C-alpha cells in the first residue's frame, strides 16, 4: 500500500512529467524535473540511486544543457570527498576501530543516553572549530556513533539509537556555522564577497555576529534530541575504566595513523591549500594498499556501498543545470523586488533576506546558494542601506538554516552511512528550523542593531 509521502511524490512526478511535455519553456522544464527529484529524495519514494538516474535521464532528454553539465557532479570535489569518505567510514567499521573508540567514550557516558548526546554534541561542535568541512566531520563521527550506540546496547531503529545518530549528524553541522571556516557554503559566500566587492570578513567579527543564533540552534537541537530519547535504557553495563578495552591491533593502529594524518590536513587546509577531497582520496588509497591489512581484495564489492554517491552527483547536477540556465538568477530577479526591502523596518529586512536565502538554498543545495546570492548583495545593500558585509551575514544565516535534510550534503551522507530514518531527521530539521527562526531571527536583529552592524 502506498504511503502518504509516496503518494505526494508520485503526484509531483506526474505534474513534472505533464509540465515537461506540455511546455517549451526550458526554465519550467528544469524546475519541474528538479522539484520531482528533490521531492523523491525527501520522501524516499524510490531508492536514491534510481531517482538519481531518472534525474540524469530527464535532463538528457530535454537537452537543455550540454552533457558535461548534467554529469558535472561526478567531477565535483564534493563527490570525490564522499567517495573517499565512504572508504574511510567502512574502514573504521570493518577494522573494529570504531568499536575501540566507542568503548573509550562509553567509559565517560556509561549507559546514559543524555550523557551520550551531550558528548556527541560538544564533540561535533569542537570538530567544527578544527575541520573546515562538514563532510569529513560526518565521515569520521558517524561510524564511531554507530559503534557507541551498539556498545550502549541501543537497538537499531529504537528512539535512543536514532537520537544518537541524529545528534552526531546535526550537531556536527548546524551549530558549527558559528565558525567562519567550518562549512563550505560560508567559505564560498565570503570568498565571493571578497572577490566581487573587495570586502574581507574576519574570523573574529564573523564569530561574534553569528554567535547568538548559533547558541539558539545548539540549545534548541540539544533540548529536542534529549527529549527525543528521554527514558531510553541501554542493555549493557557501564565500563569501569579504559583497561576494559583491549589494545589496538596493528591494523587499527595503522588506520588511526591515517585518520590523524587526514584530520590534520583537513584542519590545516588554509596553510597548505590541499583540497579536502584529495586528502580523503589519498587516505582511501592508503587504506586499500594490501600491506595495510584493512580491506580484502573484494572490499569494493562487499564492504562499501557507493549508491549514495549517485545521489550526491544528482543533487550537484540539479544545482549545475539551474545555474547554467540562470534559473536561480531569474528567481532572484523576480523575488528580490517583491521583498520590499528598505521600507524603514530593519527587522523586516533581516527576516526576509534570511527567509529568501533559506528558501533558495532548498531549491538547490546550500553550497550552491552563494553563487546566486553573492551577486545580489550589492542591490540588497543599496535597498536596505546596510553594508555588503551585513547582507552577506544575513545570507549566511539563511542558507545555514536547514529545514529539510536534502538541502545539506553532509546530512545526506549521514543518512547513507548510518541509515538514519529520514522521517525522524526531517521532523527534527523542520521543527528546529522553525523554532530557531522564531527565536533566533529577532535575537539576531537585536544583536546586530546593538553592535551597529545594521
Phi, psi and omega in degrees: 000136183284132178283170180297319180294321178293322177297319178295316179297321178296320178298316178296320180296318178296317179298321179295319179297314179298316180298315182297321182283323191272349182234151175258001179288113184296323180296318179293322178297314179296318180297320180294314179296318180297316180297318179295317180295314181296320179296319179296319177296317184293326183262348184055040179290337174228158173304144186303318181296324178295313178299318181300314181295322177298321178297313178302313182297319181297316180291325176293323182294319182277348173053048183271335180221163177299155181301326182294334176286318180301319183260017182294339179299330180286345177261353182289144180296330178298325178296314183284333171297320178294315180302312177297322181294322178297323177293315180298315180299317178295324179293319179300321181284308187291331181281343184088000180296323178301319178295320180297314179294320181298321179296324179287325174293323183298333176302325183267333182262334186058214180269013184278117176299318182298314179296323179296318178297316177300315182298312180294322182293312179291324178295318178297320179294319179295319177301325180298334180282343186245320184260118193277024176205137184289330183298311176300324181295317178295320180302321182282317191278332185293314178298324178294321179294320176301317179293321178297316179299320179292319178297324179283353180082020179286130180281127177307132182094345178286164181296323179295315179298311179297320180298319179294318179296317179292327177299312181298316183291309186287317184285343175279346184245294197297306182289344183287354175294357174287345179256130184301322187263008191278334189221143186301315181303319179295317180299318179295314182298310184290327175294318178294321179297320180292319181290315185285323190237003182055040179246117181258131179252123184282158180299315183294314180296319178298314181300313183296315185288333181261358184299312187301311185290330179282332170296318177297315179302312181299314182295315181296313180297318181298315179298315181295318182290320177295322180289324183302316183254020183300135179084001180293136179244140175267166184253006182236158182274146178298145174284151183270326179201172183291346177295340178288346181266132180292160178294155178293140174286169179300318180295319179294322177297319179296317178297320179298320177297318179297318179296315179299317178299314181295313180298322178299318179289320177299319184288338185245026186293337178291341179271313186262340175078009178280125184296144179305326181298319183286331174295314180297317180294322178296318177297318179297317178300317180298323182289336179277348181298133184304323183290342181286326174081017181274312184244149172272177182299333184261014187300323181296336180268326192248338189246345186235125180260109183265009184298326179297335180298325177295322178300310181299317180298322180288326176295316175297325178299312179304313180298317182294318180294315180298321179290319183299319181269000178075023183295319179299318179294323177297316178298316181298318181296327179283322189274318187304314177298332181279354181285345177057051179282155174073030179267012179095004180240097185291333175295320176298314181300314178301314185295314186285326177293317177297315180297319179295316179298317179295315180298318180296323180293336178271347172282330177242241170218160186304315182297336181272341185301317181302335179299325178274319188288318186304315178295340180275351185299324182295312180293323177293323177296317179295320182291321185268337186083008178275168172285162175302320181298319180295319178297317179298322177297318178295320174304314184298318178298323181292306185283351174269002176266104186263108180266334179225138187302326186296341180296337187240111178307322178301324178290324176297321178293319176300319177299317183289316185289322188246001181055046176294130178302123186295321181300313181295317180293322179297316178298319178298315179298312183298310184292317180295322178296318180295309182295317180298320179294316181297319181272318190281325182294311176299322179296318178297318179300313179299316182297315181292323176297317181295322179283345183083017179289323177233000000 
